[in-house]
Amino acid sequence: FFNDTATTEIYTLSLHDALPILRYEDYGSQTGSTLDPKVAVLWDATDVLSVRASFGTSFRAPTPFVRGSRTSAGSLQVNTGKCSGGSISNTAISTLKIGNPKLKPENSTSYNIGVAYEKNGVEAHVDYWRYTYQNLITLANIQAIVDADCADNMFTDPRIIATGLQITGIEQTFENAGKLETSGLDMSLGYTWDTDNYGSFTL
């Protein structure tokens, strides 16, 4: 059970009702506050061609579960052959998920720019997007925990419960994983034509 007493305050400033451009959130002293902008621009370059672009940031606070949980995750397969010279491997190990009160909030930055063409029933859209995430919250990889701790052929990591080289359990903690960047290009092409008797058709 968790007693999450932090309060959340959200204020939004808008150019109009459908377009928030500034978001403030306060999650209390444990997590802190954030101010996240979102700006979108649409330019009609010609009667048939438009250009659009957007920029924004976002914020996700750690939940009470990932900060303070302690739950059984069942048994997982872990290869300990690297540590035991191959004599012990693919052992079914009991795992326990442990919360981390020191977790930092996740945050991200997004960019998008695109063009749209519409004429005589033809519609073409091309958009480039990019997202950058920082402090992603994830569970520690148990195989990585084991591999990193057996360089001296013995287990000293306090998260590993073992007798000699025989592991009986691992505490799998939540952690901030660092930075991730992803980008892509979306393209679409369509055609709409009207008929006298059967309505409109779109490909």
Phi, psi and chi 1 to 4 in degrees:
 res  aa     phi    psi   chi1   chi2   chi3   chi4
   1 PHE       -  145.4  -64.0   94.6      -      -
   2 PHE  -130.2  143.5  -55.5   98.5      -      -
   3 ASN  -113.6   94.0 -179.2   18.3      -      -
   4 ASP   -93.1  100.2 -176.5   20.7      -      -
   5 THR   -94.9   -1.2   58.1      -      -      -
   6 ALA   -67.5  139.9      -      -      -      -
   7 THR  -101.8  151.8   59.0      -      -      -
   8 THR  -116.8  126.5  -58.9      -      -      -
   9 GLU  -119.7  128.5  -60.9  176.8   18.9      -
  10 ILE  -127.1  128.0  -60.1  175.4      -      -
  11 TYR  -124.7  138.7  -54.5   93.2      -      -
  12 THR  -127.2  129.4  -59.7      -      -      -
  13 LEU  -109.8  129.3  175.0   64.5      -      -
  14 SER  -127.0  145.7  -58.8      -      -      -
  15 LEU   -70.6  -40.1  -70.7  176.7      -      -
  16 HIS  -152.1  178.5   53.1   75.5      -      -
  17 ASP   -59.2  -28.7  -69.2  -19.1      -      -
  18 ALA   -93.9   -1.1      -      -      -      -
  19 LEU  -134.2   84.7 -177.2   61.4      -      -
  20 PRO   -68.6  136.8   -9.4   20.7      -      -
  21 ILE  -120.5   -8.1   62.9  169.0      -      -
  22 LEU  -148.1  125.6 -163.6   60.8      -      -
  23 ARG  -129.1  125.5 -177.6 -178.3  178.9   91.8
  24 TYR  -113.8  131.7  172.5   77.9      -      -
  25 GLU  -132.3  135.9  -63.3  175.6  -87.3      -
  26 ASP  -123.7  114.9 -172.3  -11.8      -      -
  27 TYR  -103.2   14.4  -71.8   88.2      -      -
  28 GLY    91.3 -179.7      -      -      -      -
  29 SER   -67.5  -28.7   58.9      -      -      -
  30 GLN   -70.3  -38.6 -171.6  174.5   25.4      -
  31 THR  -105.3  -37.1  -59.6      -      -      -
  32 GLY    98.8 -164.0      -      -      -      -
  33 SER  -125.9  167.8   61.1      -      -      -
  34 THR  -148.9  149.4  178.3      -      -      -
  35 LEU  -124.1  113.3 -174.1   65.0      -      -
  36 ASP  -119.0  119.2  -66.6  -59.7      -      -
  37 PRO   -89.6  156.3   32.5  -33.8      -      -
  38 LYS  -143.6  120.8 -177.6  176.1 -179.0 -179.9
  39 VAL  -124.0  130.1 -179.6      -      -      -
  40 ALA  -128.8  136.8      -      -      -      -
  41 VAL  -128.5  134.6  177.4      -      -      -
  42 LEU  -126.8  125.3  175.8   62.4      -      -
  43 TRP  -122.2  120.2  174.3   43.5      -      -
  44 ASP   -85.1   93.3  -67.9  -38.4      -      -
  45 ALA   -65.8  -42.1      -      -      -      -
  46 THR  -141.0 -175.2   69.5      -      -      -
  47 ASP   -67.1  -21.5  -69.0  -20.4      -      -
  48 VAL  -118.5   -7.7  -61.2      -      -      -
  49 LEU  -126.5  129.7 -177.3   67.8      -      -
  50 SER  -130.5  151.3   61.2      -      -      -
  51 VAL  -122.5  135.4 -179.6      -      -      -
  52 ARG  -132.4  150.2   56.8 -168.2  175.0 -142.5
  53 ALA  -151.7  151.5      -      -      -      -
  54 SER  -148.3  155.1   65.1      -      -      -
  55 PHE  -144.6  140.7  163.9   82.1      -      -
  56 GLY  -164.2  162.2      -      -      -      -
  57 THR  -126.0  157.2   64.4      -      -      -
  58 SER  -143.2  167.6   63.5      -      -      -
  59 PHE  -146.6  135.3  173.2   97.7      -      -
  60 ARG  -133.7  116.7 -171.7  165.5   76.0   95.4
  61 ALA   -77.8  147.9      -      -      -      -
  62 PRO   -62.5  139.1  -19.5   31.5      -      -
  63 THR   -80.1  161.9   65.0      -      -      -
  64 PRO   -57.0  -31.4  -26.5   35.1      -      -
  65 PHE   -64.2  -48.4  177.0   78.7      -      -
  66 VAL   -75.8  -15.8  -60.8      -      -      -
  67 ARG   -85.0  -35.1  -77.6 -171.5 -178.4  -83.0
  68 GLY  -138.6   18.5      -      -      -      -
  69 SER   -75.4  160.0   64.0      -      -      -
  70 ARG  -153.9   88.7 -170.8  176.4 -178.5   87.2
  71 THR  -130.6  149.7   58.5      -      -      -
  72 SER   -75.3  136.4  173.8      -      -      -
  73 ALA  -108.0    7.8      -      -      -      -
  74 GLY    82.2 -161.3      -      -      -      -
  75 SER  -104.8  138.6  -64.1      -      -      -
  76 LEU  -126.8  156.7  -63.4  176.6      -      -
  77 GLN   -86.9  127.3  -64.7  -67.4  -33.9      -
  78 VAL  -131.1  133.1  177.8      -      -      -
  79 ASN   -89.8  114.2 -168.6  -37.1      -      -
  80 THR  -106.7   13.5   55.9      -      -      -
  81 GLY   -60.9  -33.1      -      -      -      -
  82 LYS   -61.1  -31.2  178.7  179.8  177.7 -179.3
  83 CYS   -89.9  -26.2  -50.1      -      -      -
  84 SER  -110.7   11.4   60.0      -      -      -
  85 GLY    69.5   20.6      -      -      -      -
  86 GLY    93.3   -4.7      -      -      -      -
  87 SER   -78.0  -23.6   60.1      -      -      -
  88 ILE  -130.0  116.3  -54.5  173.4      -      -
  89 SER  -150.6  159.6   67.0      -      -      -
  90 ASN    53.1   43.9  -64.5  -40.8      -      -
  91 THR   -81.8  137.3  -53.9      -      -      -
  92 ALA   -78.8  113.3      -      -      -      -
  93 ILE  -114.8  134.0  -64.5  173.6      -      -
  94 SER   -73.9  131.9  175.6      -      -      -
  95 THR  -119.9  150.1   60.0      -      -      -
  96 LEU  -130.8  122.1 -171.3   65.9      -      -
  97 LYS   -80.4  126.0  -68.0 -178.7 -179.7  178.6
  98 ILE  -118.8  129.1  -54.9  -65.2      -      -
  99 GLY   -70.5  162.1      -      -      -      -
 100 ASN  -130.4  105.8 -179.5   -1.6      -      -
 101 PRO   -69.0  -10.5   24.5  -33.6      -      -
 102 LYS   -95.0    8.2  -63.3 -178.5  179.1  180.0
 103 LEU   -61.7  141.1  -75.3  172.3      -      -
 104 LYS   -93.2  155.2  -61.3  177.1 -177.9  178.1
 105 PRO   -66.2  149.5  -17.7   30.1      -      -
 106 GLU   -79.4  146.6  -65.4 -179.5   -9.9      -
 107 ASN  -144.3  156.1   55.3   73.6      -      -
 108 SER  -144.9  157.6   67.4      -      -      -
 109 THR  -128.6  135.3  -57.3      -      -      -
 110 SER  -127.4  144.3   63.0      -      -      -
 111 TYR  -131.2  146.3  -54.3   86.8      -      -
 112 ASN  -151.0  137.7  178.8   84.0      -      -
 113 ILE  -143.0  137.4 -174.7  168.3      -      -
 114 GLY  -154.8  167.7      -      -      -      -
 115 VAL  -130.6  149.4  -65.5      -      -      -
 116 ALA  -133.0  136.9      -      -      -      -
 117 TYR  -125.4  128.4  173.8   86.3      -      -
 118 GLU  -138.9  121.1  -61.9 -177.9   18.4      -
 119 LYS  -163.6  133.3 -175.4  177.0 -179.2 -179.6
 120 ASN    52.0   40.9  -62.7  -28.8      -      -
 121 GLY    86.1  -10.4      -      -      -      -
 122 VAL   -89.3  131.4  176.0      -      -      -
 123 GLU  -127.7  125.4  -66.2 -173.6   17.8      -
 124 ALA  -131.5  133.9      -      -      -      -
 125 HIS  -133.5  135.7  -58.8  -94.3      -      -
 126 VAL  -134.2  126.4  178.4      -      -      -
 127 ASP  -133.4  132.1  -72.7  -81.9      -      -
 128 TYR  -106.2  133.5  170.1   78.9      -      -
 129 TRP  -134.0  153.8   49.5  -93.7      -      -
 130 ARG  -148.6  133.4  179.7  173.6  179.3  174.2
 131 TYR  -124.4  136.8  -66.7   90.2      -      -
 132 THR  -123.1  121.2  -58.7      -      -      -
 133 TYR  -110.8  141.3  -58.6   91.7      -      -
 134 GLN  -130.3  147.4  -67.6 -176.9  -39.5      -
 135 ASN    59.2   39.8  -62.9  -36.9      -      -
 136 LEU   -57.7  134.1  -73.7  171.6      -      -
 137 ILE   -91.5  124.0  -62.8  173.3      -      -
 138 THR  -149.4  166.0 -176.2      -      -      -
 139 LEU   -82.7  139.2  -85.7  171.1      -      -
 140 ALA   -61.2  139.9      -      -      -      -
 141 ASN   -76.8  120.6 -176.2  -74.9      -      -
 142 ILE   -68.4  -32.7   61.6  171.5      -      -
 143 GLN   -65.1  -39.0 -173.8   65.1   60.4      -
 144 ALA   -65.5  -36.2      -      -      -      -
 145 ILE   -61.5  -46.2  -67.0  173.1      -      -
 146 VAL   -65.9  -47.7  171.9      -      -      -
 147 ASP   -62.3  -37.3  -68.9  -14.5      -      -
 148 ALA   -73.5  -20.5      -      -      -      -
 149 ASP  -100.5   -6.4 -169.3   47.4      -      -
 150 CYS  -107.6   21.9   67.2      -      -      -
 151 ALA   -61.1  -32.7      -      -      -      -
 152 ASP   -97.5   16.7   52.6    1.2      -      -
 153 ASN    64.9   27.3 -150.4   36.3      -      -
 154 MET  -154.6  157.2   61.7 -176.9  -63.6      -
 155 PHE  -100.7  123.8  -63.8  115.7      -      -
 156 THR  -124.3   -9.4   56.8      -      -      -
 157 ASP   -64.1  125.1 -168.7  -42.6      -      -
 158 PRO   -63.4  -15.3   21.7  -32.8      -      -
 159 ARG   -77.7  -14.4  -66.5  174.0  -66.2  179.9
 160 ILE  -100.0  123.9  -61.2  177.3      -      -
 161 ILE  -101.0  114.7  -56.6  168.8      -      -
 162 ALA  -149.2  154.3      -      -      -      -
 163 THR  -114.6  106.2  -59.3      -      -      -
 164 GLY    65.5 -123.8      -      -      -      -
 165 LEU  -100.5    7.0  -69.9  176.2      -      -
 166 GLN   -93.6  107.5 -178.2   64.8   58.5      -
 167 ILE   -83.5  133.4  -59.8  175.0      -      -
 168 THR  -111.7  -18.4   57.6      -      -      -
 169 GLY  -166.4  156.4      -      -      -      -
 170 ILE  -138.7  135.0  -66.2 -179.8      -      -
 171 GLU   -90.4  115.6  -66.3 -177.1  -11.9      -
 172 GLN   -98.5  106.9 -167.2  177.4   16.7      -
 173 THR   -93.9  152.3   54.3      -      -      -
 174 PHE   -78.8  144.6  -71.4   92.8      -      -
 175 GLU  -151.2  161.9   60.7 -174.6   15.1      -
 176 ASN   -86.4  123.1  -70.5  113.0      -      -
 177 ALA   -89.9   -4.9      -      -      -      -
 178 GLY   104.2 -137.1      -      -      -      -
 179 LYS  -116.1  141.6 -175.3  176.7 -178.7  179.6
 180 LEU  -137.4  131.6  172.6   66.2      -      -
 181 GLU  -120.9  136.2  -66.9 -175.0   -9.9      -
 182 THR  -141.9  145.4 -179.2      -      -      -
 183 SER  -148.9  163.5   61.0      -      -      -
 184 GLY  -168.9  175.3      -      -      -      -
 185 LEU  -130.4  122.5 -169.0   66.7      -      -
 186 ASP  -106.3  132.0  -66.2  -27.5      -      -
 187 MET  -134.4  142.0  -64.7 -179.6  -71.1      -
 188 SER  -144.8  149.1   65.4      -      -      -
 189 LEU  -140.5  128.5  179.0   63.4      -      -
 190 GLY  -141.8  162.8      -      -      -      -
 191 TYR  -142.1  132.2  179.7   71.2      -      -
 192 THR  -121.2  131.4  -60.0      -      -      -
 193 TRP  -132.7  148.4   71.0   94.6      -      -
 194 ASP  -102.6  144.2  -60.8  -39.0      -      -
 195 THR  -117.7  160.3   65.5      -      -      -
 196 ASP   -72.2  -33.7  -65.8  -27.4      -      -
 197 ASN  -118.1  -14.2  -59.6  -43.7      -      -
 198 TYR  -122.9   17.5  -58.8  102.5      -      -
 199 GLY    79.0 -151.3      -      -      -      -
 200 SER  -109.5  149.6  -60.8      -      -      -
 201 PHE  -127.8  142.2  -64.9   87.0      -      -
 202 THR  -130.0  134.6  -59.3      -      -      -
 203 LEU  -110.2      -  -70.6  176.8      -      -
